[in-house]
Amino acid sequence: MEKVAIDDVDTELNPMGVHSVRRPISDTLGFSDFAMNYFELEPGESFSGGMHTHHDQEEVFYVQEGTATFETRTSQRDADDASEEKSEVTVDEGEVIRFEPGDFQHGYNDTDERVVGFAFGAPESKHDWDQIESLVYCRDCEAETAHGLELTDEGNFRMTCTECGHAFVPQ
């Protein structure tokens, strides 16, 4: 058995600087079967660097304090139709939202108050970087496209367009 106070977990920030407090509880306690991260989001901050999905994990967010907004996108592709459904969902204090592997989402604080919450991922405590896909604008394709994500040796993200192969490190 192990126990830790959240305030005793070191803050580990996203390389893109999108939030000021993220405490990886699962790393501190050595979880193996699911991920648990504590967040405090000031106005304008987000849980992640943008619209993304984990192909190898489902994600669950619990909002303990404040109201978070999640933008979601679902692609519908069949022989006759290729469409995309976009939506925005607010998650209030005491509420939980779940995303299946492959669901694109971006959670953020667009209020004037702080958001405190937790992000959980399963079935592993860490996702594989090659199983994350982000939707960002590609300068070569001149459109928002899917990009693979990898962590560089310097601790930055490198995004690579799945359409044309253009790679860049976001600033």
C-alpha positions in Angstrom: 0.0 0.0 0.0 1.2 3.5 -0.8 -0.3 6.9 0.0 0.5 10.4 -1.1 -1.0 13.9 -0.7 -1.7 15.5 -4.0 0.3 18.6 -3.0 3.3 16.4 -2.5 3.3 15.1 -6.1 5.7 17.1 -8.2 4.2 19.2 -11.0 5.1 18.0 -14.5 4.0 20.3 -17.3 3.0 19.7 -20.9 5.9 20.6 -23.2 3.6 23.1 -25.0 3.0 25.1 -21.8 -0.8 24.7 -21.9 -1.3 24.4 -18.1 0.4 25.5 -15.0 -0.4 22.5 -12.7 -0.4 18.9 -13.7 0.6 16.3 -11.1 1.1 12.7 -12.4 -0.2 10.7 -9.5 0.2 7.4 -11.3 3.9 8.0 -11.8 4.5 8.9 -8.2 2.7 5.8 -6.9 3.9 3.5 -9.6 0.6 2.6 -11.2 0.7 -0.1 -13.9 -2.9 -0.5 -15.0 -4.3 3.0 -15.3 -3.2 6.6 -15.4 -4.2 9.3 -13.0 -3.3 13.0 -13.3 -4.4 15.9 -11.2 -4.9 19.3 -12.9 -5.5 22.9 -11.9 -6.4 25.0 -14.9 -6.4 28.7 -14.8 -8.6 30.7 -17.2 -7.5 29.9 -20.8 -5.5 26.8 -19.9 -6.2 23.3 -21.1 -5.7 19.6 -20.1 -3.6 19.0 -23.3 -2.1 20.8 -26.2 -5.2 20.5 -28.5 -7.6 18.2 -30.3 -6.3 14.7 -30.0 -7.1 11.0 -29.4 -5.5 8.1 -27.8 -5.9 4.9 -29.8 -4.7 2.8 -27.0 -6.6 4.3 -24.0 -10.0 5.4 -23.0 -9.9 8.7 -21.0 -12.1 9.9 -18.2 -12.2 13.4 -16.8 -13.7 14.3 -13.4 -14.2 18.0 -12.6 -13.9 18.5 -8.9 -14.2 22.3 -9.0 -15.3 24.8 -11.7 -16.5 24.1 -15.2 -14.5 22.6 -18.1 -15.4 22.6 -21.7 -14.6 19.8 -24.1 -14.6 20.1 -27.8 -15.2 16.8 -29.5 -15.0 15.4 -33.0 -16.3 12.2 -34.4 -15.5 11.1 -37.9 -18.1 9.1 -39.9 -16.6 7.3 -42.8 -18.3 4.8 -45.0 -18.4 4.0 -48.8 -21.0 6.8 -49.5 -20.2 9.4 -46.8 -17.2 11.0 -45.2 -18.4 13.5 -42.6 -17.3 14.9 -39.3 -19.5 15.7 -36.3 -18.3 18.5 -33.9 -19.7 19.3 -30.6 -18.9 21.2 -27.4 -19.8 19.8 -24.0 -19.5 21.5 -20.6 -18.6 19.4 -17.6 -19.5 21.0 -14.3 -18.3 20.5 -10.8 -19.0 16.9 -9.7 -19.5 15.6 -13.3 -17.5 13.0 -15.3 -17.0 12.7 -19.0 -15.6 9.6 -20.8 -13.9 9.3 -24.2 -13.4 5.9 -26.0 -10.1 5.1 -27.7 -10.2 6.9 -31.0 -12.6 9.8 -29.8 -11.0 13.2 -30.6 -11.3 15.7 -27.7 -9.8 18.9 -26.3 -10.6 19.9 -22.7 -10.0 23.4 -21.5 -11.1 26.2 -19.1 -12.9 29.0 -20.9 -14.3 30.5 -17.7 -13.0 33.2 -15.4 -12.7 30.7 -12.5 -10.1 28.0 -11.8 -10.9 24.4 -12.8 -9.6 21.6 -10.6 -10.0 18.0 -12.0 -8.5 14.6 -12.7 -7.8 12.8 -15.9 -7.8 9.0 -15.9 -6.6 6.6 -18.6 -6.8 2.9 -19.0 -5.9 0.1 -19.6 -2.2 1.1 -19.0 -0.6 3.8 -16.8 1.2 5.2 -19.8 0.1 5.5 -23.4 2.3 4.7 -26.4 3.3 8.0 -28.1 2.7 6.3 -31.5 -0.9 5.7 -30.5 -1.7 9.5 -30.1 -3.1 11.4 -33.0 -3.6 15.2 -33.0 -5.6 17.4 -35.4 -3.6 20.5 -36.3 -3.1 22.7 -39.3 -0.6 21.4 -41.8 1.2 24.2 -43.7 2.0 21.8 -46.6 -1.5 20.4 -47.0 -3.1 23.8 -46.1 -5.7 22.1 -44.0 -6.3 20.7 -40.6 -5.1 17.1 -40.7 -4.2 14.2 -38.5 -0.7 14.3 -37.1 1.3 11.6 -35.3 3.0 12.7 -32.1 6.4 11.8 -30.7 8.5 13.1 -27.8 11.9 14.4 -28.8 15.1 13.8 -26.8 14.8 17.5 -25.7 11.4 16.9 -24.2 9.4 18.6 -26.9 6.6 17.3 -29.1 7.3 16.6 -32.8 4.1 16.5 -35.0 4.1 14.7 -38.3 1.3 15.0 -40.8 -0.2 11.6 -41.7 -1.2 13.0 -45.2 2.1 14.5 -46.5 4.8 13.6 -43.9 5.5 17.3 -43.0 7.0 17.4 -39.5 7.4 20.3 -37.1 8.0 21.1 -33.4 5.2 23.4 -32.1 6.3 26.6 -30.4 
